[in-house]
């Protein structure tokens, strides 16, 4: 059963966007001086090709609603159940917050550096993420739930991340975003009767932006190979698990969203993990063994603990807080057990960037 609560007012939508939980998207700040020192001269030819792609801006006309958009919303979405409506609105709010988080971070970096390579990249990426966030927010406005993005920027809590954490986490977030979007698009392309909202029609070209954004951070890491060696591999391992676990738990709290598309949440997640593993092997020296029974059992354990955490929060009071503390300890232990599982190791990352034809 869905653990998502109904969102009926703009204030409720704003509160959801401002949440700071393990599952909610965060806003970040970083060490701008360190970002300013990034040197991409070792991969200059690849970098210039990437910058030319950004300059070409082949998606400049993509994020514009067609005249039929609102009519399709009125026709199809009016038929969905209250539970599916709640999960879809939760998905839109989470997606806006995530996309706008990237926009804010990239814009702040480009304002605080003088390095022309970094400045140009961050300007292009902020442009793309702004389009994404604005486009999703238009769909929220259809329901009277549009977010005040300027207010969100001023009031949401920020988390400090070292540049290398930004590289690992954002690379994976963009690549898993690509895998998620293309998997949903292909499923609904085959089953158009299950496309209950028109926003899914935009996912194919949208995922190309996600793939390119990930490649930008891949180039930075390849230009600084120490980020892919030694003790940093432990951080890569951490972010791989954190990104996968967050997606798994979040998707399983919104099971009807996938069911309405004709997808099983577990099968969908592991397909996305498989795509992301294949892509990230082009950069990272390790990948998670997602088919290991212990890995799958551990992911289910995290979801079960999240369900217990939600129940404890709903209970409230002293007993609820005590329960939350105990469940948090169990969650840490479950995550640590997953972290210590054997991983798959690969040869040195290949100097290629290929999007699988999924």
C-alpha positions in Angstrom: 0.0 0.0 0.0 1.2 3.5 -0.8 2.8 5.5 2.1 2.3 8.8 0.3 -0.1 11.3 1.8 -2.5 13.4 -0.3 -1.2 16.9 -1.1 -4.1 19.3 -1.7 -2.8 22.9 -1.2 0.3 24.9 -2.3 1.4 25.2 1.3 1.4 21.4 1.6 3.4 21.1 -1.7 5.9 23.7 -0.4 6.3 21.8 2.9 6.9 18.6 1.0 9.6 20.3 -1.2 11.4 21.7 1.9 11.6 18.4 3.7 15.0 17.3 4.8 14.8 13.5 5.1 17.0 10.6 3.9 14.7 10.2 0.9 14.1 13.9 -0.1 16.2 15.8 -2.6 18.7 18.2 -1.0 20.2 21.5 -1.9 24.0 21.7 -1.9 26.8 24.1 -1.5 30.5 23.3 -2.1 34.1 24.6 -2.0 34.1 27.1 -4.9 37.8 27.7 -4.7 38.5 24.0 -5.2 36.0 23.9 -8.1 37.9 26.9 -9.6 41.1 24.8 -9.6 39.7 22.0 -11.8 42.0 21.3 -14.8 40.5 19.5 -17.8 43.5 20.0 -20.1 44.2 16.3 -20.1 40.9 15.6 -21.8 40.7 18.8 -23.8 39.6 17.3 -27.1 36.7 15.4 -25.5 35.8 18.5 -23.4 35.6 20.7 -26.4 33.3 18.2 -28.2 31.0 18.2 -25.1 31.0 22.0 -24.9 30.0 22.2 -28.6 27.1 19.9 -27.8 25.9 22.2 -25.0 26.4 25.2 -27.2 24.3 23.6 -30.0 21.5 23.3 -27.5 19.6 20.6 -29.4 16.8 20.6 -26.7 16.1 24.3 -26.8 12.6 23.8 -28.1 11.8 20.6 -26.3 10.4 21.8 -23.0 7.4 23.6 -24.3 3.9 22.4 -23.8 1.7 21.6 -26.8 -1.8 22.9 -27.1 -3.0 19.3 -26.5 -1.2 19.0 -23.2 -3.9 20.4 -20.9 -6.7 18.6 -22.8 -4.9 15.3 -22.3 -4.4 16.0 -18.6 -8.1 16.7 -18.2 -9.1 13.6 -20.2 -6.8 11.0 -18.8 -5.7 12.2 -15.4 -9.3 12.8 -14.3 -9.8 9.0 -14.4 -7.0 8.0 -12.0 -7.6 6.9 -8.4 -7.0 9.2 -5.5 -4.1 7.0 -4.4 -2.4 7.3 -7.8 -3.0 11.0 -7.9 -1.2 11.4 -4.5 1.8 9.3 -5.7 2.0 11.2 -9.0 1.9 14.6 -7.3 4.6 13.4 -4.8 6.7 12.4 -7.8 6.3 15.8 -9.5 7.2 17.7 -6.3 10.2 15.5 -5.7 11.3 15.8 -9.3 10.9 19.6 -9.4 13.0 19.8 -6.2 15.7 17.6 -7.5 16.0 19.4 -10.9 15.9 22.8 -9.2 18.6 21.6 -6.7 20.9 21.1 -9.6 20.0 24.4 -11.1 20.8 26.2 -7.9 24.1 24.4 -7.3 25.4 24.9 -10.9 24.4 28.5 -10.9 26.2 29.2 -7.6 29.3 27.5 -8.8 29.4 29.5 -12.1 28.9 32.7 -10.2 31.8 31.9 -7.8 34.5 30.7 -10.1 36.6 32.3 -12.8 37.9 29.1 -14.4 36.4 29.5 -17.9 35.9 25.7 -18.4 34.0 25.2 -15.2 32.1 28.4 -15.6 30.9 27.5 -19.1 29.9 24.0 -18.0 28.0 25.1 -15.0 26.1 27.8 -17.0 25.0 25.3 -19.5 23.9 22.8 -16.9 22.0 25.4 -14.9 20.2 26.3 -18.1 19.1 22.8 -18.7 18.0 22.1 -15.1 16.1 25.4 -15.0 14.1 24.2 -18.0 13.4 20.8 -16.5 12.3 22.3 -13.2 10.1 24.9 -14.8 8.5 22.3 -17.1 7.6 20.0 -14.3 6.4 22.9 -12.2 3.9 23.8 -15.0 2.3 20.4 -14.5 2.0 21.1 -10.7 0.3 24.4 -11.6 -2.3 22.5 -13.5 -3.4 21.2 -10.0 -3.0 24.5 -8.3 0.2 23.3 -6.6 3.0 25.2 -8.3 6.1 25.8 -6.2 7.6 29.2 -5.6 11.1 28.2 -6.7 12.6 31.5 -5.6 11.2 31.0 -2.1 12.4 27.3 -2.1 15.9 28.5 -2.9 15.8 31.0 0.1 14.2 28.7 2.7 15.3 25.1 2.0 18.2 23.8 4.1 21.6 23.4 2.3 24.1 20.5 2.7 27.8 21.1 2.2 29.5 18.6 -0.1 33.2 18.5 -1.0 33.6 18.8 -4.8 34.5 15.1 -5.2 31.3 14.2 -3.4 29.4 16.4 -5.9 31.1 14.6 -8.8 30.3 11.1 -7.5 26.7 11.8 -6.4 25.7 14.0 -9.3 27.3 11.7 -11.9 25.2 8.8 -10.5 22.1 10.9 -10.1 22.2 12.0 -13.7 23.0 8.5 -15.1 20.3 6.9 -13.0 17.9 9.6 -14.1 18.7 8.7 -17.7 18.0 5.1 -17.0 14.8 5.8 -15.2 13.4 8.1 -17.9 14.4 5.9 -20.9 12.9 2.8 -19.2 9.6 4.6 -18.5 9.5 6.1 -22.0 10.1 2.8 -23.7 7.4 1.1 -21.6 4.8 3.7 -22.4 5.9 3.8 -26.0 4.9 0.1 -26.1 1.8 0.6 -24.0 0.4 4.1 -24.8 -2.9 3.2 -23.0 -0.9 3.3 -19.7 0.4 6.9 -20.3 -1.9 8.5 -17.8 -0.2 11.9 -18.1 1.3 13.6 -21.1 4.6 14.6 -19.3 5.9 11.1 -20.0 6.0 11.9 -23.8 8.9 14.3 -23.1 11.1 11.7 -21.3 13.1 10.5 -24.4 14.9 13.8 -25.2 14.8 14.7 -21.5 17.0 11.7 -20.7 19.5 12.8 -23.3 20.1 15.9 -21.1 20.6 13.7 -18.1 23.1 11.5 -20.0 25.1 14.5 -21.1 25.2 16.0 -17.7 26.5 12.8 -16.3 29.2 12.7 -19.0 30.3 16.2 -18.0 31.2 14.9 -14.5 32.7 11.8 -16.0 35.1 13.9 -18.0 36.1 15.9 -14.9 36.8 12.6 -13.0 38.8 11.2 -16.0 40.9 14.4 -16.0 41.6 13.9 -12.4 42.2 10.1 -12.2 43.1 10.2 -8.5 39.4 10.6 -7.8 38.9 7.0 -9.1 41.7 5.3 -7.1 42.8 4.4 -3.6 40.6 5.5 -0.8 38.3 7.4 -3.1 37.0 4.0 -4.3 35.4 3.7 -0.9 33.5 6.9 -1.5 32.4 5.7 -4.9 31.1 2.5 -3.3 29.2 4.6 -0.7 27.5 6.8 -3.3 26.6 3.9 -5.5 24.8 2.3 -2.6 23.3 5.5 -1.3 21.8 6.4 -4.7 20.5 2.9 -5.4 19.0 2.5 -1.9 17.3 5.8 -2.0 15.7 5.0 -5.3 14.6 1.6 -4.2 13.0 2.7 -1.0 11.4 5.8 -2.6 9.9 3.8 -5.5 8.5 1.2 -3.2 6.7 3.8 -1.1 5.0 4.8 -4.4 4.1 1.3 -5.8 0.9 2.4 -7.7 2.9 4.9 -9.8 4.8 2.0 -11.5 1.8 -0.3 -11.4 -0.3 2.2 -13.4 2.5 2.2 -16.1 2.4 -1.6 -16.2 5.6 -1.9 -14.3 6.6 -3.8 -11.2 8.5 -1.5 -8.8 11.1 -4.2 -8.0 11.7 -5.3 -11.6 11.8 -1.7 -12.8 14.4 -0.7 -10.1 16.7 -3.6 -10.9 16.5 -2.9 -14.6 17.4 0.7 -13.9 20.3 -0.5 -11.7 21.5 -2.8 -14.5 21.5 0.1 -17.0 23.3 2.4 -14.5 25.9 -0.3 -13.7 26.7 -0.7 -17.4 27.1 3.0 -17.9 29.1 3.7 -14.8 31.6 1.0 -15.6 32.9 3.4 -18.2 34.1 5.5 -15.4 34.1 3.7 -12.0 36.4 0.8 -11.2 33.7 -1.0 -9.3 30.0 -1.7 -9.5 27.5 -3.2 -7.1 26.6 -6.9 -7.4 22.8 -6.2 -7.7 22.0 -9.8 -8.5 23.5 -11.2 -5.2 20.7 -12.5 -3.0 22.2 -10.7 0.0 22.0 -7.4 -1.8 18.4 -7.9 -2.7 17.5 -9.0 0.8 19.3 -5.9 2.2 17.4 -3.5 -0.1 14.1 -5.1 1.0 15.3 -4.7 4.6 15.8 -1.0 4.1 12.3 -0.6 2.7 10.8 -2.6 5.6 12.6 -0.3 8.0 11.4 2.8 6.2 7.8 1.5 6.6 8.4 1.1 10.3 9.9 4.6 10.5 6.9 6.1 8.7 4.6 4.3 11.2 6.6 5.6 14.2 6.5 9.2 12.8 2.8 8.9 12.4 2.4 7.7 16.0 4.4 10.6 17.4 4.9 11.4 21.0 7.6 10.0 23.2 7.0 6.4 22.2 7.1 7.4 18.5 10.4 9.2 19.0 12.0 6.3 20.8 10.9 3.9 18.1 12.3 6.3 15.4 15.7 6.3 17.2 15.8 2.5 17.4 14.8 2.1 13.7 17.5 4.6 12.7 20.1 2.4 14.4 18.7 -0.7 12.6 18.8 1.3 9.3 22.4 2.2 9.7 23.3 -1.4 10.4 21.4 -2.6 7.4 23.1 0.0 5.2 26.5 -1.0 6.6 25.9 -4.6 5.9 25.1 -3.8 2.3 28.2 -1.6 2.0 30.4 -4.5 3.1 29.1 -6.9 0.5 31.6 -7.9 -2.2 31.6 -5.6 -5.3 32.5 -6.3 -8.9 35.8 -4.8 -10.0 36.6 -3.7 -13.5 39.6 -2.7 -15.5 40.6 1.0 -15.7 37.7 3.1 -17.0 37.4 3.2 -20.7 37.7 6.5 -22.5 34.3 6.2 -24.1 30.8 7.6 -23.6 28.1 5.4 -25.0 24.4 5.4 -24.1 23.1 1.9 -24.3 20.3 1.4 -26.8 17.6 0.5 -24.3 
